[in-house]
């Protein structure tokens, strides 16, 4: 993937904001087809936005490291 973390954040934020404009508050964030798991910098954007918008992030088979990250940052992690 050739996107930068800034481009990923811009796109994700636009999608979240669009939902909010329609009166839909996301109750969780999900990465389409696991794309945001492919690079740590993308995953960092994903979790940053989850925390910012108060929405748990979905992760496939959370590793002990991911669970610890959630506990450290106070970000709810769901599977």
C-alpha positions as CSV (number, residue, x, y, z in Angstrom):
1,X,0.0,0.0,0.0
2,X,1.4,3.4,-0.9
3,X,-0.8,5.5,1.3
4,X,0.8,7.6,4.1
5,X,-0.5,7.5,7.6
6,X,-1.7,11.1,7.2
7,X,-3.8,10.0,4.1
8,X,-5.2,7.1,6.0
9,X,-6.1,9.3,8.9
10,X,-7.8,11.9,6.6
11,X,-9.9,9.2,4.9
12,X,-10.9,7.5,8.2
13,X,-11.8,10.8,9.8
14,X,-13.9,11.8,6.8
15,X,-15.8,8.5,7.0
16,X,-16.4,8.9,10.8
17,X,-17.4,12.6,10.4
18,X,-19.8,11.7,7.6
19,X,-21.6,9.2,9.8
20,X,-21.8,11.8,12.5
21,X,-23.4,14.3,10.0
22,X,-26.1,11.7,9.5
23,X,-26.7,11.4,13.2
24,X,-24.9,8.0,13.5
25,X,-22.4,7.8,16.3
26,X,-20.1,4.9,15.7
27,X,-20.3,2.4,18.5
28,X,-17.1,0.7,17.3
29,X,-14.5,1.0,14.6
30,X,-13.6,-1.8,12.2
31,X,-10.9,-2.1,9.7
32,X,-12.1,-3.2,6.3
33,X,-10.5,-6.5,5.3
34,X,-7.7,-6.0,7.9
35,X,-6.0,-3.3,5.9
36,X,-5.1,-1.3,9.0
37,X,-3.4,-4.3,10.6
38,X,-0.8,-4.4,7.8
39,X,1.4,-1.6,9.2
40,X,2.0,-0.4,12.7
41,X,1.7,3.3,11.6
42,X,-1.7,2.5,10.1
43,X,-2.8,0.6,13.3
44,X,-1.6,3.6,15.4
45,X,-3.9,5.9,13.4
46,X,-6.8,3.4,13.8
47,X,-6.4,3.2,17.5
48,X,-5.8,7.0,17.9
49,X,-9.2,7.7,16.2
50,X,-10.9,5.0,18.3
51,X,-9.8,6.7,21.4
52,X,-10.5,10.2,20.1
53,X,-14.1,9.3,19.1
54,X,-14.7,7.1,22.1
55,X,-15.3,4.0,20.0
56,X,-13.7,0.6,20.7
57,X,-11.6,-0.7,17.8
58,X,-12.1,-4.2,16.5
59,X,-9.0,-6.4,16.2
60,X,-8.7,-10.0,14.9
61,X,-7.3,-12.4,17.4
62,X,-5.9,-9.8,19.8
63,X,-2.3,-10.6,20.8
64,X,-1.1,-10.1,24.3
65,X,0.7,-7.0,23.1
66,X,-2.5,-5.5,21.7
67,X,-4.4,-6.3,24.8
68,X,-1.6,-4.7,26.9
69,X,-1.7,-1.6,24.6
70,X,-5.4,-1.3,25.2
71,X,-5.0,-1.5,28.9
72,X,-2.1,1.0,28.9
73,X,-4.0,3.6,26.8
74,X,-7.5,2.9,28.2
75,X,-8.7,2.0,24.7
76,X,-11.3,-0.7,24.7
77,X,-10.3,-3.6,22.4
78,X,-12.9,-6.0,21.0
79,X,-12.6,-9.1,18.9
